[in-house]
Amino acid sequence: MGVSIFNAVSAIGGGITLVTGTLPVPKDLLRHTPFESYVIPGLCLGVVIGGSAIVGAVALLSHARSLPVSWTGQVSSSRATIRVAAMRHR
């Protein structure tokens, strides 16, 4: 459960910094992507990754059956797959 909470806090924090621009990330990293700014990636990070981690943490706290927890794992696995595909694209 601690890992889910840490993942949620870091993803939501990272999403906020990307959307607001408080973390100076070079725009060159977006060169081979369909994005012109970090707003959409930041929203995806905060809402999709952070939100799914919150769902997983709540499911663990409430002793819910495996659906929300496995859904959280699937979202994280999908994120890893997309990152690998994006690195190959460069």
N, C-alpha and C positions, 0 to 999 in steps of 0.2 A: 504494500500500500504506500509505503514511503517513496518508492520509486515513481509511482503514478503521480503522487502529489508533487514531487520534484520535477517531473516531466511537465506537468501542467503549469507550474509556476515559471519554469524556464521558457517554455514555449510561448506562454502569454506575454511574459516580459520581453522576450525577443521579438515577438510580433509587434508589440507597442513601440519598441525602439526602431524597428524597420519602418513602420507606418509614419511615425512622427519625425524620423530622420535624426534622432538624438545620437545614434551611433553612426559615425562617418564611414559607411561601407562604400568602397569605390564602385562607381557605375560601370566600370569596365567589366565587372563580373556578370553583368546583365547582357553583355555583347551578343552572345549566341542564344538568347532566350527571347520569347515573345513579349517580354516586359520592358517598359521604358523607365519604370521606377520600382521601388521596393514596396509600394503600397499593397498590391495584390499578393505578392509572396508573404508579406507581413501579416495580412489578414488570414491567409491560409494557415500560416504557422500558428497564429494565436487562436483562431476559431476551430480549425479542423484538428490540429495536433493537440493543442491545449484543451480544447473542448472534449475530445475523446479521452484524454487522460483524466479529466475531471469525472467523466462518466464512469471510467474504470475504477477510480478511487471511491466514488459513491457506491458503486456496485460491490466493491470489496467491503466497505464499511457496513453496508446493509445486508451483507451475506446473500446477495442476489445470486441466482443461478448463473451459469457460464455465459449466457448470451452477451451481456454488456462487456464482460471482461475479454471474451474472444474477439468482439468487435473492436475493442481498443487495440488489441494485438494486431488485428488485420490492418487497421489504419496505420500503425507504426511500420508494419512490414511494407505496405504500399509506399509509404514515404521513402523508405530505404531503397526500394526498387526504382522509384522515380529519380532519386538522387544519383544512383549508379548510371541510369540511362542518360541523365543530363551530363554527367562527366564524360561519357563516351561520345556524346554529341560534340563536345568541344574538340 
